[in-house]
Amino acid sequence: MDLIVLRGVSFRYDGAPVLVDINMTIREGDFLAIIGPNGSGKTTLVKVILGLLGPSSGEVEIFGKPRQEFSDWRKIGYVPQKATHIDPFFPASVEEVVGMALVSNRRPRSASGREGRERILRALEEVGMGEYRKWPIGRLSGGQQQRVFIARALVTSPRILFLDEPTTGVDAETQTSFYDMLDLLNRREGLTIVLVTHDIGIVNKHVTSVACLNQKLVYHGSHEDFCRSGVFRDMVGRGDHLISHEH
C-alpha cells in the first residue's frame, strides 16, 4: 500500500529553491533513509509531508487522501531534530513525557486511565525503556531520551514513523543498539520508518530503500542498488558531510 505520495513537490524559501519537483512514493513496510549533503532539503521534505510547511507547488497524498483532507494524525509518528535537548531539571517522569502524546487537540485521550497506562508501558517496553518509566526525563542519557521520544511517537500506534537525525550527539555503541531497535520495529512490528540521516553507513545494514536529495531527488530505490550506484560512490568520494562506516 502507498502511504505517502509526492507529485511534483517544490518548496522555495525567500525565493530560493529548496526542493525542486520531487516525485516519490513511500510504501507500507519501507525502512527509508533520506540522505544528502547539508542544505539539500531533507528536513524540509519531511516538514512538507507532515504539513508543517506548505509546498510552493505540487501535491502530497497521505493514506490515499490529499494532505489538506487528511485528519487521522495518530497514524503518523514524528521525532524532530534535537528532541532530546531537555533541561535536566524538567519536572516530568518518563511515563509522563510519553503520555503527553495521548492528549492532543485533534483527538483527546486519557493518559491516566488503565488503557492509557497500558499503552504507555507497551510503548516504553518496545524501545527497551520500561524499567525507567518512573525516572525523571532529565536524568537519562541522550540515547535513552531519544528512545523515550520514540516511545512517545509510538504510543498512538502509528503506521509510519518519521525520525530526523535521531542519533546526533549519540556515541557509536548507542547508535548501533538504536538502529537494531529500529530494525525490530520495522521487521517484527511492520512499522514503516522514514529516517533522515547523514550516516550512510546504516544503508549497508539496516534500511530497505534510499532517497538521496540535493534539492532534486537524485536517487530513490533499493539500498542494494544505491550501494552499487555512482551516486553512492560520488557521495562517499566527496564526503558531503556524510558519515560512512560499517556497524
LINFENMO-V892298 format. One record per backbone hydrogen bond with DSSP energy under -1.0 kcal/mol. NH is the residue of the N-H (numbers start at 1). CO is the residue of the C=O. If there is no record, write none. Layout:
# LINFENMO-V892298
nh = {NH NH}
co = {CO CO}
This chain:
# LINFENMO-V892298
nh = {3 4 5 6 7 9 10 11 13 16 18 19 20 22 24 26 28 30 32 33 34 35 40 45 46 47 48 49 50 52 53 56 57 59 61 62 63 65 67 69 70 73 75 76 77 79 83 85 86 90 92 94 95 97 98 99 100 101 102 103 109 117 118 119 120 121 122 123 124 125 126 128 129 132 133 135 137 139 140 145 146 147 148 149 150 151 152 153 154 155 157 159 160 161 162 163 164 165 168 170 175 176 177 178 179 180 181 182 183 184 185 186 187 188 189 191 192 193 194 195 196 197 200 200 201 202 205 206 208 209 210 211 212 213 214 215 216 218 218 219 221 223 226 227 229 233 234 235 236 237 238 239 240 242 243}
co = {26 26 61 24 59 22 57 19 16 13 11 11 215 9 6 4 1 27 193 209 195 211 37 41 42 43 44 45 46 47 47 10 10 7 5 65 3 62 60 66 66 71 72 73 160 162 80 82 84 87 90 135 133 93 94 95 96 98 99 100 102 113 114 115 116 117 118 119 120 121 122 125 124 129 130 132 92 136 137 141 142 143 144 145 146 147 148 149 150 151 154 75 75 192 77 194 79 196 165 167 171 172 173 174 175 176 177 178 179 180 181 182 183 184 184 185 159 30 161 32 163 34 198 243 243 199 202 202 31 31 221 33 219 35 216 40 214 212 216 212 210 208 222 223 226 229 230 231 232 233 234 235 238 239 198}
